Amino acid sequence: MGLAAALNAGKTSLFTNQKSIEITGNNISNVNTEGYSRQKPVFSDFPSLNFGDFFVGQGVKVSGVVRDYDVFVSEQLLDKNQQLGNEDAKSTPLAELERIFSVGDENLATEIDRFFDAWQELSTNPSGQVERDIVIQRGELLAAEFNTIARDLENVQNNINDMVRSELDAVNLKLTQIADLNQRIQNLESTGQTANSFRDQRDLLLQELTYSLGVQSFPDAAGAINVQLPGGLPLVQSGTAHQLEAVVQGDDLKLELAIGNSRFDVSGRNLGGKFAGLLEIRDQFVPELQQDLNKTAYQLVQQVNSRHEQGTGLDGSTGVPFFQNPGNHTSQGYASATSDYFTGGTIALQVGGEDHSFTLDPASGPYSLDELASAINSATGADLTATTSQQGDGRYALVLTPAYDLANNSPLSVQVDLSALGTTGGAAVPEFSMPSMANLMAMALQNPSQVAAGSSSAPGDNTNALAIAALKDEKAVNGEDTFVSFYGKMAARVGVEASQNRLAQTGSQDALTQLQNLRDAKVGVSLEEEMIALIKYQRGFEASAKLLSTVDEMMATVLTIKQ
Amino acid sequence: MKSTLSTTYRSLNAELGRLTSSLEDLRNQAATGKKLLRPSDDPAAIRPVLSARSQIRANDRFISSLSTAVDRLDNQDSYLDQVENLLVSAKEVAINGINGSLSDQDMQTLADQIGYIKTEMLSVANAQVGGQYIFAGFEEDTAPFVTNGDLVNYAGDNHIKRLEASPGEYIQTNLAGSEVFQGLRDTNNDGVMEQTGQDLFALLTDLERALRGEAGQIYSGSTALPNATLGYADAANGDYTPIALNGGDPVALTTSDGQPINLQPVLGMDGQPLTIAEYYAKFSPDTPTDFNGVLLDTAVLDQPMYLHADGSIPAFDSDGKPVITYDSGGGVLQAVSLLNDDGSPLQLRLVPALADLLPELEAAADQSRSARGRMGNNAARLETAKSHLEGVQIDLEQILSRYEDVDMIDVLTEILQTETAFEGALKVTGQVSKLSIMDYL
């Protein structure tokens, strides 16, 4: 071993420390870079050489730069991002829903109260013009309130559609970027290097994608990451990214995944994260509220009209609807129109105040939905058309469409109770509602003299006004709730969902913060650590330099031997 | 474990965020005084809050209805007071007429006085409050009592006006004029009015006529009938229009038990007369026949039903009209219609002796006193109900307040606490950058 070798060892150490300082410098520069993982040099010594029975080391080299990485924390981060995305997404529409189903002093329940209060007021002076006008105005306001809520609910859905559409470009871009990064990492790492910063970038993109889509990812042997939707549809396969597309169908917005020339429907179940949260509100929560709202409007109109049509106006008019009667009465869905569900019985129904009845003989039953419809048709003639119609969900509903009564500016009233119709096989008796009743609710009555305050046209007769006012406390919705308490239920449902959402959101946020802290603790850049490393490498560098100068001195000494 | 700079800032940031948002909530609560601002603040409170609000609104209305009802009853009470006073004056006049050995001229003056009392009674019976007749049942914009000669007919109906005073409790706020002034009530709830008391107008007419010395005579409308027979216009030529006195064969003007014929339509609760069919369906399972025993046919059964004042059923002719029968010779029954030319029923009264009228006047005064007493009870009940409702209202406000109002002291204390914590967090954040390894190198 000669001095030259020592000089060489000193040189490697100098380079290595310099390289390490560069790496530390890079760490320091990226102290605030999101998703950056601390990198560190891997030192290894050069193979020792045999110098006459001694193995002497040949110095040091940086054999690689690795990044700190913790699989567990990374997986957890993805998971929590997914949850947070889901809850974050719900929070905006839920805040809007909380505004719609307000519990302040002005809400639907207040309007319902005021409407019945107007009838109560009318009962104290049944012939009063002012009281009659107030009843009509209150009816108009109540209808308008239902319309507004129905429209607001639709707006929530439209806003969600807009949000989905605007997010989609960013999501698609991220998918493409991941595919790009996959390619680059594969290319780079096939040469034996490590693509640390690409991997960091890809991890970050993956986190963002789990936040928006709840994607699942699997690394493959070549270093690429395959990304798929929770439902299993592939989004990124190695270097290829498939794009999500928004397809508008009428008012509805659907997501489709284009894989080559095929297109796959992406529904809420196939999604996670933010999109799943948004679509859950759009496709489940809001429609349930709409259904309940329609049910309330339907029952309110049916009950008020039924009482009102029994009463008599000041001008002697009777059978006049107060609100416009429902344009159709749609039952719940049945799996088939031709399967036998009903054992039969005698049914009385009233159309436009006229009594009809029909009998389905239990002896020749059971009967299907179609048979029931035709029995109703033959009983009611032209006044009412019963059909079975396939609904959006593929199930069949019995739809009763009354004829339009021009004189009263409203479809004919329909009162029907099919509960006498026994059922077989656990089927339910048809109960009616109207799908868009809340949107379409409107006054039919315009003439104050036609307000039926009494059972007779006597000006002091307040019996019918009292009967209508009494509807306020009747359990008219589902037989268990008053109109106001049913609104309370809807508002409470929104409230529970929103407060759960807020809890979950805060929870996931906290958990995510903790996880990010944990990640920083494991792989983040700590300035103190880097400073100390800097000192360490600086000292190493200094020592190497010292070594070199020492060797230099030694060489000089050696050179002075011969003079 | 190491703690990096971003860890520290991230945690501080999260903490500051949490504190500001809870501060905002608290400040909102302090500013509005409410803790239930949106459904998620307390989903369980929504139902009680809505129902309390709804009840408060309803109670407000009930309280105002009660005030209206009390006003109406007060009005009615003062009119009933007047009725009583008029009857007392009438009795004084009657006593005067019995006691004194008065000249015919004086008796006529007394009779005139009763005439005025009757007119005044009529104007009380047609009293209006706020443009509405208070004794007309539901027919509040038609004068309920209409004179027809000496007779006064009721044009209102027998409906009782009720107001909802508390949920599901309906309180009577009027008396039908037919009950107060004509003694007609549905005592057995069969939907048909029975004569249970005095007809004040008939009584006063009787009194007036008795004072004029017509006791024992029968009269119809304004016409006094000097004897107790009824004839028909021209029986020979088939004209059976009833006439008071002359022409044709005389018929007894009394029913079988000697009472004057006084046909009254049978009124249902709605003030509308019942048809023969309806009456028979309700009270008499027999099938109605005409005076010859022939069954009445269906079309005829739609005719209005009349009864004598004593409740007995008159004979019908084959058209379903009430008639009185007589033997025209050889057992052949003939009939005379008991309807006037205008189709109204023949109402005859026998003028009683003056002395017999005194107890009836007393009974009439009692009738009005009892009506007044009943309504007075109602008014007292309304007052109690009102003060009860006002108490309930306070309870409800308390319930509502418990659910939706904040406890200011709590909130303000909490704001202070949070602000302190916030200040601490801010201070720490400021301190973090002061401690750096850089200062030691």
Interface residues (C-beta under 8 A of the other chain):
Chain A: V31 N32 L94 E98 R99 F101 S102 V103 G104 D105 A109 T110 D113 R114 D117 Q120 E121 S123 T124 N125 S127 G454 S456 A458 P459 G460 D461 N462 L466 A469 A470 K472 D473 V484 S485 Y487 G488 K489 A491 A492 R493 V494 G495 V496 E497 A498 S499 N501 R502 T506 Q509 D510 T513 Q516 N517 D520 A521 G524 V525 S526 L527 E528 E529 M531 I532 I535
Chain B: M1 K2 S3 T4 L5 S6 T7 R10 S11 A14 R18 L36 L37 R38 P39 S40 D41 D42 P43 A44 I46 R47 V49 L50 S51 R53 S54 R57 A58 R61 F62 S64 S65 T68 Q132 A136 G137 F138 E139 E140 D141 D157 H159 K161 R162 L163 E164 P167 G168 Y170 D270 E404 S436 I437 M438 L441
